[in-house]
Amino acid sequence: MEDLQEFKRYKIGQAAKEIGVKTYVLRFWEGEFDEIEPVRTDSGQRLYTEENLEIIREIKRLLYDEGLTIDGAKKKLHSREHSDILHEVYDELVAIKKLLIK
């Protein structure tokens, strides 16, 4: 059942309701944050994935709860992406080191 969540798509109204913002806010954030890339249907309708919603929730938290500006939220998201990549690389290097030591 959890595997199906990966394929679930939300129309903009559904996504806005799920996040707790208005649809125009999602459209605005989509223009401001490159990380938000909804799938577009042939008719141009936006469809948001679970991954999109996670990113949008984080943006909302940064803006509303932490009180960051748009630029501040962009920087924080960008730094987290780099941090996540570095953690992945580190974990892979540790695994390789373990293989070489055996």
C-alpha positions in Angstrom: 0.0 0.0 0.0 2.9 2.4 0.8 4.3 1.8 -2.7 1.1 3.2 -4.1 1.8 6.5 -2.3 4.8 6.9 -4.5 2.5 7.2 -7.5 -0.3 9.3 -6.0 -0.8 12.7 -7.6 -2.7 15.7 -6.2 -4.4 18.4 -8.2 -3.4 21.9 -7.1 -6.6 22.3 -5.0 -6.1 19.0 -3.2 -2.4 19.8 -2.6 -3.2 23.3 -1.3 -5.8 21.8 1.1 -3.4 19.1 2.2 -0.7 21.7 3.0 -3.1 24.3 4.4 -2.5 27.2 1.9 -4.4 28.8 -1.0 -3.8 27.6 -4.5 -2.3 31.0 -5.5 0.4 30.5 -2.8 1.4 27.2 -4.4 1.6 28.8 -7.8 3.7 31.6 -6.4 6.0 29.3 -4.5 6.4 27.2 -7.7 7.8 30.2 -9.4 10.1 31.1 -6.5 11.5 27.6 -5.6 13.1 25.4 -8.3 12.6 22.4 -6.0 8.8 22.4 -6.7 8.2 20.8 -10.0 4.7 19.4 -10.4 4.0 17.1 -13.2 2.0 18.7 -16.0 -0.8 16.9 -17.8 -1.3 17.5 -21.6 -3.8 20.1 -20.7 -1.3 21.9 -18.4 -2.9 20.9 -15.1 -0.5 20.7 -12.2 -0.2 17.3 -10.4 1.8 17.3 -7.2 3.7 14.2 -6.0 4.2 13.2 -2.4 7.8 14.4 -2.8 6.5 17.8 -4.0 4.3 17.9 -0.9 7.2 17.2 1.4 9.2 20.0 -0.1 6.2 22.4 0.1 5.6 21.5 3.8 9.3 22.3 4.5 9.0 25.6 2.6 5.8 26.5 4.6 7.6 25.6 7.8 10.6 27.8 7.0 8.4 30.7 6.0 5.6 30.5 8.5 7.2 28.9 11.6 10.8 30.0 11.3 9.8 33.4 9.8 12.4 33.3 7.1 12.1 35.4 3.9 11.8 33.7 0.5 15.6 34.2 0.0 16.3 32.8 3.4 14.2 29.8 2.8 15.9 29.2 -0.6 19.3 29.3 1.0 18.3 27.0 3.8 16.8 24.5 1.3 19.9 24.7 -0.9 22.2 24.1 2.0 20.2 21.1 3.2 20.4 19.6 -0.3 24.2 19.9 -0.2 24.3 18.5 3.3 22.1 15.5 2.3 24.4 14.8 -0.7 27.5 15.0 1.5 26.0 12.5 4.0 25.2 10.1 1.2 28.7 10.3 -0.2 30.2 9.8 3.3 28.0 6.8 3.9 29.1 5.3 0.6 32.8 5.9 1.4 32.4 4.3 4.8 30.8 1.2 3.2 33.6 1.0 0.6 36.2 1.4 3.3 34.6 -1.5 5.2 34.7 -3.7 2.1 38.4 -2.8 1.5 39.4 -3.6 5.1 37.9 -7.1 5.0 
